[in-house]
C-alpha cells in the first residue's frame, strides 16, 4: 500500500494561510468600536458575525472558541 505524500511546501502554505487569516481577523476586530452595543450597532454586529464565522471555521469546540475569541462580549 502506498501513501500519498504531501507536497514539500504544504506546511509553508498552511502557516501562511493561518497567518493571513489571523491578520484578516485582527483587521475586522479593529473596526469594532470598544464597548459597542451589538444589539444597537448593526455595522458592529455585522463585523462581529464575520469574525465569529471565521473563528467557527478554525476552532470547532464552542467553549474553546469562546475562550480564544478575539472579541469578548459582556452581558449587561
VENDA-V592206 format. One record per pair of residues at least 24 apart in sequence whose C-alpha atoms are under 6 Angstrom apart, sorted by sequence separation. I is the first residue (numbers start at 1). J is the second residue. D is the distance in Angstrom with one decimal. If there is no record, write none. Layout:
i: (I,I)
j: (J,J)
d: (D,D)
This chain:
i: (25)
j: (51)
d: (6.0)
